[in-house]
Amino acid sequence: MAKFDLQIDLTPEQEAEAERIEEILLEAMRDDIRQTARLLASKPNRRLFGKTEFEVRDIAHRMGAKALEIAAAERSKKGVPG
């Protein structure tokens, strides 16, 4: 499986914020991850692609949108300008 490894240099403050956001994201996306796992477990190998693939992508897009919303909300709480 290909691994996407994005190297980003952060200041100690940014690293602390990243860790805080990570914890929030993990909790917020727990149901999405569970739904994805259940969806995949319910399908035989021959049905993983096609319709199931698009269902997984829909969940992934929802997770991405949720991540952006959470990051923006967390920044606004801290008074970080847009």
ZALUMVO-42658 format. One record per residue (C-alpha): x, y negated, z negated. Coordinates in steps of 0.1 Angstrom, whole numbers, padded with zeros to 4 digits, always signed. Layout:
XYZ ...
//
This chain:
+0000+0000+0000 +0013-0034+0009 +0020-0057-0020 +0016-0095-0016 +0041-0111-0039 +0040-0148-0040 +0069-0164-0058 +0060-0197-0074 +0084-0215-0097 +0065-0230-0126 +0074-0253-0154 +0069-0239-0189 +0037-0259-0192 +0024-0246-0159 +0033-0211-0169 +0013-0215-0201 -0016-0228-0181 -0013-0200-0156 -0014-0174-0185 -0044-0191-0200 -0063-0192-0167 -0054-0156-0161 -0071-0145-0193 -0102-0165-0184 -0102-0150-0149 -0098-0114-0161 -0128-0118-0184 -0149-0136-0158 -0142-0111-0131 -0145-0079-0152 -0180-0072-0138 -0169-0079-0102 -0140-0054-0107 -0163-0028-0123 -0188-0033-0094 -0160-0028-0069 -0148+0004-0086 -0183+0018-0089 -0189+0011-0052 -0157+0028-0041 -0163+0057-0064 -0197+0062-0049 -0185+0066-0013 -0168+0096+0003 -0136+0089+0022 -0154+0088+0055 -0176+0059+0043 -0149+0037+0028 -0146+0015+0059 -0174-0002+0079 -0203-0013+0057 -0185-0005+0024 -0154-0025+0035 -0176-0055+0041 -0193-0051+0007 -0158-0050-0010 -0148-0081+0010 -0180-0099-0002 -0171-0091-0038 -0135-0103-0032 -0147-0136-0017 -0170-0141-0047 -0141-0135-0070 -0120-0160-0051 -0147-0187-0053 -0151-0179-0090 -0113-0184-0095 -0114-0218-0078 -0144-0229-0099 -0128-0218-0131 -0095-0235-0123 -0113-0268-0114 -0134-0266-0146 -0103-0259-0168 -0085-0288-0152 -0114-0312-0158 -0116-0301-0194 -0079-0312-0198 -0086-0344-0179 -0063-0335-0150 -0070-0359-0121 -0082-0344-0088 
//
